[in-house]
Amino acid sequence: MEKNIQPGDLIAITTSMKNLDIVHVGFAIEKNGRIHLMHAGTGNMQVEISDKPLSDYLKANKSQSGIMVCRLL
């Protein structure tokens, strides 16, 4: 589904954790032909672009169940 995401789309990462729907948000950024996540990193508290493409970024955390995409008009 990555091909349907456009740079600038808002990405909300969903979770399987009880009583919680969204655990993180960021913006889609195109880097080397793939979609990456621009977001506030939890470790350094600064805005960063993920090293891994979005699909690989999501696979790294088992409590992340998917994404919701919002396109601003």
N, C-alpha and C positions, 0 to 999 in steps of 0.2 A: 504493500500500500504506500510505500515511500514516494512513489512517483506522483501521488496525488497531493502531497504536501508541498506548499510553496514557501519560498523564503518570506519571512515576516509573519507567517501563521503563528498563532499562540498555541503552544503545546502544554496540555495539562496531563500530568502523569497520574494515572489511577492506581489504586492499591486494592489488595485483597484483605487488608487489615480491617478488623471489625470496627464499625462505627466511624469509618473514615473513607471518603471517596477520592480525594485528591491529595497527593503528598508533595508535589513539586510542580512548578510551572517555569516556562521559558519560551523563547522564540526560536523558530526554525531558521537556520542559516545554511546556505549552500556552501560547501567546502569540498573541492576536488570532485565535483559531480555528485556528492552525497549530501544528505540532510544531517546536520549536526544541531546540537542544542546550545543556544546562548542563554546562560542562566547565572544566578548568583550561587557560587560554589559554597558548600557548607563548611569546608575546611578553612579556606583562606578569606571567606566573607567578601569576595570581590567578584565582579562580573567576569565570566570566562566562557569560552567556546569549548565544548567537549572535544577531547582528543579522538574519541571513537564516534562513528556514525550513530545516529539515534537508535537504530535497531540493536546495535551492539551495546550501547549504553544501557538500554532497557534490560537486556539479558543478564547484566551483571548483578541485578538485585531481584531476588525471587519474590519479594513482596509487591513488586510493581506488576500490575495485571494488564496494563495497556495504556493507551493515550486517548484523550479527547482533543480534537483540533478545532480551533476557532479562527475564522478568517475575517479580519476587520475590513469593513467597507469604507 
